[in-house]
Structures are given as structure tokens and as C-alpha cells.
């Protein structure tokens, strides 16, 4: 048997972003993370994902933290490791498309504050929604990694993925990620997909999956054997369930093989020991639902990502219709098909899920359509791979609706000047305008909170200087 050449598998650690986003709704604070940064920096990770995705929103909304400040602190701590973020294409880290000037400025400031690799994806895989972010990342000399939102369906053939990968290379991306947010990629399909992509393009290929359906570790094994360059893993206390396979398990699995990472298991054990009490506390407080740690094979049946499953459950509970759960699950693939079979990832997963809930609760399909469903059908989010259901389109939009066929962002005028003037009274740093751009109300509340905190600190300092020491 021919000897396989040595090709150590590279690992991206997700515990500071996707792992706690997937398991505890992104509630880990900066103060909880910072003490372990020094040890994480010694592991030899390809990169650490620590920003983007839902971290920005959650920091402001629930933790009263400045996400930019968090990023700067990570940058100070990680002396030897690249920092990575997740970026929703033209939607940045928000839920609507933004003007090109906002996208460009956000990329510029992300890199200036410490990001090395920007993983850019679009919920429809419409590459037009990625081009501004990729160009901006290239301009800032960051690694522009374009993610394919992986999904299943008639349109998503091997030829489709190969064709899109070639276009991504032409676009100027530096690497490609297969972003399998629902854990749908099976081991032997991974062999086939990675092999085909490796033949088609010269870019490094990274694989991101979730353990939701129970196959992720086996999928990684086959992907690595097929030549994938990087895999995404989470340190064990925040691994498995709706998160990623465990870092230490993958390191051990490839030990003594041509793919050996060379990582120190003792160091990884110390990192795991640090995060375990945080996980246990989240379990005790109810923040971590034990259901999120199990295997949910329905993911493969309905292609519903883990986070979407829990959203559907809570939506139905609020409506006093928890008994309709399975009806809604069966409605999800039908709505998805009506809306052009998009991958189910933020924000398309929320759009399809909410519409499925309405369809079931109303007792008539599309009796009531959400604003977002109308926006998808009128092309505001971009082009889908398959055509829309014409009957549904007519019922929702009526006769002769106005349909967008160009790149949606071409219709959005520059926004920065207006945003700057709207929030000028709160501005303490350049980045504040971007925070406001993404979440105007949440940002305003945070700015007011920050101001109040600053006044308290100033008052304490003044008291101390006047000899009035707090008791």
C-alpha cells in the first residue's frame, strides 16, 4: 500500500463563537472568555472563531457589552493565532441588506480591530450578495473565505456545487468553506463533494458542520481523508448536540496518522477544564437545554437546523399550539419548495419557519404572508436556485407585482451619511455608527446604558479625589 504523504489537518476552534451560539444562545460574556485566551493561543489552531454571527447582537442586547471592545481584547490576547468571524454577505451581521458603503466600512473596521479571516455567506447562495464584502476584504488584506450554504434538494447537485466553487474562485475569494449548518452532509457524500471541489478549484477547502444529526465526526473523518484542509471543532464541554464535534476527539482520532495535528492533549484538557464549569452553570440555570445536547435525526428528514427547531417550538408554545409541532415540521419543506428551495440558514430559516407556522395555525396556506415572505418572492433577498411556486406568488403578491431582478443592493443608496447624522449625539468611537446601522434601537439603548455607567464611574472618581471614599 502506497504511503500517504503527511498533511496535518488544520483546526478552527469555535468555542468563542459558534459553539456557545449553538448551545447557550450566545450568552458567554467577554469576561468569561478572556482568562483562557492565553492557553488557547498556545494550541496551534489554524484560527479561532470569536466574532460575527449572532455575537454582535447578543453582546449588545443581552450582555450590555460593546462587541468592538470584545474584539479588541481578543486581538490583544491572541498573539499567535488568526481570528475569524462570520459575515452574512450584504446583510453584514443584521437581518436586512445594507448599502455597499456600510458593508465596505464594516469590513474595514472589522480588520482594523483585529479580524484576519472573514467567512462570508449568503442565505440563498446568490453570489451577487457576496461580491462587495469579498472585494472589501481583499482591499483590507484579510482572508476572504466564501461559504457555500450547504443543503439538499433537486437543484443541489454535485455539478451545482462545483460550478459555484469555480465562480467563487473567479470572484477573488482566498478560500472556500462548506457551511453545513444543519448537519446534513453524510460521510460518503463528503468524500464525493470534497474530491470534486479539490479537482475543480485551487483554493483551500474548509468544512463546517454541526453534530445535530449525529454524523458529523464520521463526516469529518471522510472529509479529511478526501483532502479537506481545515475542519471546525469545539472544545468538548461546548461540543456535540447542536454544536460541532469535539476538538480533543478529532485530535486523538488523527493521532499517529498522516493527518496528525500535533496538538498537546494536556493543554486541550486544561482548556476543557476551564470551560466545563461555565457549561455546568448554563445547564443548572436552564440556559443550556439538555435537548440541545442530543441527536435529532429529524434534522435529516426535514432539513431543519437545530436553532430553527427550538425557534419553532417556542413560537408554537407562545400561541398555545405546541401540539401542532409535527404539522409545522411537515409544512417547512413545502414552504421551502414554494420559495425556490433556499438553504435554511439565517435569515431564510426564520422566514420559512415563521411562514410554516402561519400556514398551519391559519388553517389555510398563505392566508397570511409575512413581510419577509413577500420580500423573498419579490426578489429583495436575491435569486433562488429554483423558481418560485407561481400560484403562491400570485396569492401573496397579487397580479403584476414589482419584481427585483438586479442585484438587490444596487437599489439601496449609500447610507453612511444618514446614519452618522442620526446617531451623532451618542458617538464615542467610529465603530458606533456601524453598531447603530445594524441594530438602531438596541444600539441606542446600549449607548444610553454606556453613558449612565460612565457617569457612575466619573462620580466615584470625583468623590475619591474629594476625599469621600465609598464605604
N, C-alpha and C positions, 0 to 999 in steps of 0.2 A: 504493500500500500504506500502510495507516494506521501511524503511528509508534507503536512500543511505548513505554509510559511507563517511566521509569528505575526499576529495582528491583534495586539491587546485591544479589547473592546473599551471604548470611552464611555464614561457615565456622566449624565447630568443629574444632579440631586434636586428633588422637587420639594423638600420638606418646608422651605421658607415661602413657597407659593402654592403650587397646585395641591400638594398633599393636605395642607390644612384647609385649603379652599374646599377640597372634595369631602373632607371628613368633619370639620368643625366650622363650616360656613365662614372661613377666612378670619377667624376671631383671634388668632395668635397676635400678641402685641409685639412691638419693636423691642421693648424691654425684656420680654420673654426670650427673644431670639438672640440678642446681641452677645450674651455671655458665652455662647458656644461657637461663635464665628471664628475665633482664633483656631480652635481644633478642627473645624470644618475646612479651614483654609490649608491645613497640612495634609489632607487626604490625597489630593491629586486629581480631583474631579475635573472633567472636561469643562464644566461650568456649573454654576449654582443658579437655579431659577429662584428669584427673590422678589419680583415686582411684576406689575401688569395684571392682566386678567381681572379678577374681582378685588384684588388687594387695594386698589386705589379707592374705590367706592366704600369698601368696608372700613378702611382706615379712618376716613372722614366721618362716615355715617354712624358707625357703632363704637369706634375706639377714640374718637376726637384726637386723631393723630394726623400730622402733615405727612402724606406719602412721600413727598420730595425729601423731607428731613430723614425719613426712614432710609431712602435710597442712599443719601449721602453718608449716613452712618455705616451702612453695609460696605460702601466703597472704601471708607477709612479702614474697616476691619479686614476685608478680603484683599490682602496684598498680592497673592499669587494666583488667584482664581478668577476666571471670567464670570461676569454677572450677566444674567439673561432675563428677558422679560417677554410677556405675551401681549400682542398688539392686534386689535380687531380691524385691521385694514383702515378703510375710510371712517369706520366707527370709533377709531382710536381705542379708548377704554370705556366708551359710553355706549349708548343704545340707539344712536341715530347717525346718519352720515354727516360729516363735517366738511367745511370748505378746505381746499388744498392748503391754504395758508396756515390753518390751525394744525393740520396733520404735519406739515413741514416743521413748524415751530415746536410741536410736541416731540418729534423725533430729535430735533436739535438739542432741546433741553434734557431729554432722557439720556442722551450720550454725554452731554456736558456734566451731568450729575453722577455718571458712573456706569451706565449700561454699555456692555460690549457686544451683546448679541440680541437682536430684535427678531422674535418669531412672529411673523405677520400672517394672519389668516383672514379668510372671508367666509361668512356662513353659507354662501351659495357657490363657493369656488369660482366666482366671477373675477378673473384676473385683472379686469379694469379697475376693480376696487382696491387693488394692491399696489398699482404702479407708482402712485405718489409717495407712499411710505417706503417702497424699495429704493426709489431714486434719492429720497431724503436720507436714508440710512447709508447709501453709497457715498453721498456727499459728505456725511459726517464721519466716514471711515469706520463705521460699525459693521458688524457682520449682518447682512440682510438674509434671514432664513425665512423662506416661504413655506407655509404649512398647507398640505392638502388635507381638507376636512374629509376624513375617510368615512365612507358609508356604503351601504349595499343597495342594489336596485338594478332594474333592467339597463339603465343608461351607464352604470358604473362598471364598465368592462375593463379588462387589462389594457386594452387599446386606449381607453379614455384616460387612465392614469399616466400611461407612457406619453401620450400626446400633451397632456397638461404639464408634465415634468419638463418636456423639451421647451415648451413656451416659457416656463419659469426660468430656465437657464438663459434663454434669449433675453428675458426681461432684465437680467443683471443680478439675479439672486446669487448669494455666495454658498448657500446650502439649501437642502430640501428636508422638510420634516413630514412624515406621515403621521397626521394627528388623529388618532383613533379614540375619540372622546367617549365612546360608548362601549369599548372593549369588544368590537365586532370582528376584528381581524383574527382569523384562526391560524394555527401554526403552519399548515401546509400552504395556505393562501399567502402567508408572509414570505415563505420561500420563493413562491412564484412571483410575487409583487416586487420584492427586493431585487431578485435576479433580473427581472425585466427593466427596472429603473436603472440598475447598475450598468446594463448594456446600453441604455438609451442616452444617459447623461454622464457628465464628468464631475458632477458636484457630490460632496459628501452627503450621505443619507442618514437622517436621524429618525428613530421610531419612538413615538409616544403613545402609550395605551393605558387603559385602566383595568383594574382587576375585577370589575363589576360582574362579568360573566364567568369568571373562574379560569380563563385560558391564558391570561397574559404572560405568565412566566414561561409557559411552553412556547408561546408565540415569540418571545424574546430569544429563546434558545435557537429556534429555527431561523429567525432573522439574522442572528449573529453568524450562524453557520453559512447563511446565504450572502454575507458580506456587508451587513449594515455597519455603519461607522460609530454611531452613538445610540445608547438607549437611555430612557428616562426612568429613574428609580427613586424610591422614597425610603429614608431610614426607617427601620422596622416598626417602631411604635406608631408611626403615621403611614404605614403601608397597608396594602391589601384592601378588600372591600371596594369602595368607590374610588380609592386612591391607586397608586402604582405598585408594581411588585417591589419587594424589599431589597434595598441596596446590598445588605450583607449576604443575602441568599444568592443574588446574582454573582457577587464577587466570589463566593465559595463554589458556585456551580462551574465557573470557568477556571478555577484554580488548577494549575498544572497542565492546562491546555494551551494551544497557540493563542487563545483569546484572554489569557490571564491578565487581570487588571494590575496586579502587583500591589493592591491596596492592603493596608495594615488592618487586620480584623480587630486587633486590640483597640486601635484608635476609633474604629467604627463602633465598637462596643461602648466606649466612653461617650460617644455622641448619642447613641441609643439610650444609654442610662440617663443622659441629660433630658431627653425629650419624653421619657416614659412617665414621669410624674405629671407632666403637662397633659398628656393623653388621659391618664387616670383621673385627673381633676375634671377634664371635659366629660368623661363618662359619668362621674358622680353628679355633676351639675346638670346633666341632661343635654349638654351642648353636643356631645357625640352620641348619636343614636346607635345602639348596638346593631340595628338592622343594616346600617351603612357598612358594617364590617363583614357581612356575609356575602355569599354568592347569589346573584339574582339572574337566573337563566332566562327570565322573561326579556332581559335586555336583547338577547339574540332573536327572540320571537317577534318583539315589537320595535326593535332598534331604538329604544328609549334610553338615553343616558341616565346614570344614577341620580344626578341632581334633578333631572326632569321628573323622574319617578316620585321623588319626595315632594316636589312642587305640586304635582297633580294631586297627591294625597291630601296636602294641606288646603289646596283650592276647594276640593270636594268636601272636606271636613267643615270649612267655613260656611259652605252652602247647605250643610246638613244633608249631604248626599254621598256619604262615604261608601254606601252600598253600590254606587254606580261606577266604582273604580275599574272593574273589568270591561264594562261597556265603553268607558273612555279609552282604555288601553287599546281596544279593538278599533276604535274610531281614529286614533292617532295615525296609523298607516294610511287610512283612507284620505284624511285631510292632507297628509303629506303628498300623496299622489295628486290630489286636486291642485295643490300649489306648486306643481312642477318637480316633485320629488327632491327637495333640497336636503342636504345633510342636516341632522338635528344637532345644532350647536348654537350657543348664544349669538344672535337673538332669535334665530329661526326656530329653535326648540321651544322657546317660550311662546312664540306666535302660533305654532302648530298645536301645542298642548292646550293653550287657552281656548283656541277655536274649537278643538275637540270637546272640551268641557261644555262650552256653549251649545254645541250641536246636540249633545246628549241631554243636557238639562232642559233645553227648549222643546225637545221632542220633535224638532224639525231641523234638518241640516241647513245651516246658513240663514236661518230665520233672522238671526242677529249676527253680523260680522264685525269683528273688532277693527279699529282704525288700522292696526298693523297688518291684518289680513288684506284689507283694501290696498294698503301701500305695496305689499308684495305683488298682488295681482295687477297693480298699475305700473310695476317696474321700478318703484322707488328704491328698492334694495339691490337692483341689478337683474341680470339674466339667469334664469334657472336652466338646468341641463335638459329637462323635458318640458314640453308645452303645458300650459295650464288647462284644467278642465273647462272647456268653453261654456258649458251650462252654468257652472258655478260662477265663473267670471261674469256672466250676464246677470245672474241673480244678485251678485254682490255689488257690481259696478253699474248696472243698468245698460241701456243702449248707448252706443257711441262714446265710451269713456275716453278720457285723455290718457294715452299710454306713453311711458318714457322708454325710448329705445336706445338713447345715447348712454354714455357713462353717467350715472346719476349725479356724481359730484360736479359735472360740467354745468349743471343748473344751479349749483349753490354758489352765491357770490362770496367774495372774501369776507371773513367775519371778524378778524382780529381787532380792527379799529373800533367797531361797535362794542365788542366785548370789553376792551380796555376802558372805554368811557363808562360802561355800565357798572363796573366794579372798582373804579379808581379809588373810592374812599377807603376800601379795605386793603389795598395793595401794600404788602410789606416786602415782597420779592417778585422778580419777573415771573416766576412759575405760577404765582397765584392766579394770573389771568387764565392759565390753562386749566387749573383746578375748577375755576368758575365756568369755563367753557363746557366742561364735561357734565358737571352737576350743579347748575346755578343755585338752586335752593339749598341743597346740602352744603355747598361751599360757603354760601352766605352765613348759614347757621354756624359753621365751623369758624369762619373769620370772626364772628361776634364772640364766640366762646374763647378764641385765642386772645382777643383783645381784653376780655374780662380777666383771664388768667394773668396776662401781662400786668394789668393794673394791680392785682393782688400782690404780685412779686415786687412791683415798684413801691407799693405801700409798705411792705415788710422791710425793704431796704431802707426806705426813708425813716421808718421807726427805729431801726437799728442804729442808723447814723445819728439820730437824735438821742440815743441812749435809752430808748424804750425797747428793751429786749422782750420778745414774746415769751410768756411763761410756759 
